Amino acid sequence: MEINGLPLHPLAVHAAVVLAPLVALLALASLVPSWRDRLRWPLVVGAVVAIGAVALAFVSGNSFRNANEFFSTPPSETTRRIDHHHALALKLLWTSIGFSAVALVSGLLHPEEGPLRWLLGLLLAGGAVAVIVLVVLTGDAGATAVWGGFNG
């Protein structure tokens, strides 16, 4: 997958790295009772857009890897780093899907009170934190795979 000869993955990653944590922070802000109603629809739309960005980054990463013989060479430190990045990206994809599903259910059902509101709030908060942590870990693993570690 390319755009004007550039691999799509490095481009798509930037959308995922910005949008997923931004929507996670939006979800955490939506847990504040006075902001809840105002952030309902931005959260729903943001969840759909963010999962699209994360999915595009994941699919384009697989395409990039499969299109380059370098990645299928005998195992090396670089290919091990790429494998680690891929494993984290897969966790991020599934976590983002779960988080987005909870955000959609929370926004669409919009319970005013009761145990469902508390359950959705807990799931939303946990998912938001998990997404932020996995974006950081996945991005760091990808940067380390491409640029290597810095010992200075």
N, C-alpha and C positions, 0 to 999 in steps of 0.2 A: 504494500500500500504506500503510494507516494503522492506528493503534491509538488509539481514542477521539479521533479527529480530528487526532492528531499523525502526521506522516510517520514511517514505520517506519525509514527510513535513519538519522537521527541516533541512534535508539535501538539499532539493530543494530550500528552502527559501534563502540559502546562494547564490545560483546562481542568483536568481532574484534580491537580494539586491545589488549584485555587477554589474551584467550585465545591468539592466535597467537604473540606473543612469549613468553608463559608456557610454551607447549609447546616452542617453540624452545629456551628455557633448559633445560627438562626433557630435551630431546634431547642438549644439550651435556653435562648432568650425567650422562646415561646412558652417556657415553663413558668415564667413570671406571670402571675394571674392578670395583671393589668395590661400586659402586652399580648396575651394569648389570642384574643379576637383579631387584633390588627395583623398579627403574623401568621394567621391561619393559612390564607391563600398563598402568600409568598413562600411558605414552607412547602406546601403541596407542589407548586410549580418548581421550586428549587430542587426538591427531592427527585422529580422526574428528570430535570436537566442534569443534575449531578450524577445520577446513575447512568445516564447516557454517556457522560464524559468519562466516567470510570470504565464502563464497558468498552468504549472506543479505545481508550488507552490500553486496556488489556488485549483486545483483539488485534490492534495494530502492533503491539509488542510481540505477540505470537507470530504475526505475519512477518515482521522484521527479522525475527530470529530464524524462521523457516526459510527466508529468502537469502540468507547469508551462510555460505559454507563454513565460515570461520567458527560459527557457533556449534557446528557438529564435529569439530576436530576432536582429537583425543582430549580427555579431561585435563584441564589446566587450572591454575588459580583463577584466571579470568572466567572460564566457563563455570566453575563452581560458584563464583560470585553472581553470575547471571542466573544460575539455577536458584540461588538463594533469593534473588530479586523476584524471580518468577513465582516462587512458592509464597512469598509475602504478597505479591500482586493478586494471586488467586484468593488468599485469605481476605484481602481488601475488597475484591469483587464480591464475594459472598457476604461479607459483613455489610457492604454498601447496599446490597440487594435487601438484606433483612432490615437495615436501618430505614431505607426508603419505603419499604412496605409498612413499617410501623408509622412513619411520618405521614404516609398517605391515609392510613386507617385513622390515625389521630386527627388529621385535618378534615377528612370527609365525615367521620362520625361526630367529631367535635362534642364529646360528652361534657356537660357543664359541671357535673359533680359525680361522686360515687366511686366505687372500686375500679370501674373501667378507666376512669380518668386517671386515677393513681397508677394503675398498672401500665397504661400507655405512657404516662410520664416517666415512670421508672425505665421502661424499655427504650424510650426515646433518649433519655439521658445516657444510659449505658451504651446504646448504639452510637450516639454522637461522640462520646469519649473514645470508643473503640475505633471509629472511623478516623478521628484526628490522629490517634496513636499510630494506626496502620499506614496512614498517608505519610507520616514522618518516617517510619521505619522502612517502608517500601521505597520512598524517594531516596533515602540515604543509601539503601542497598543498591539502587540503580546507579546513583552517582558514583558510589565506590566501584561498581562493576565497570563503569565507563572510564572514570578518571583515576581510579586506584586510590589507595590510602595515602594520607599525607603524614609524614613523620616529622614535621618541623614545627 
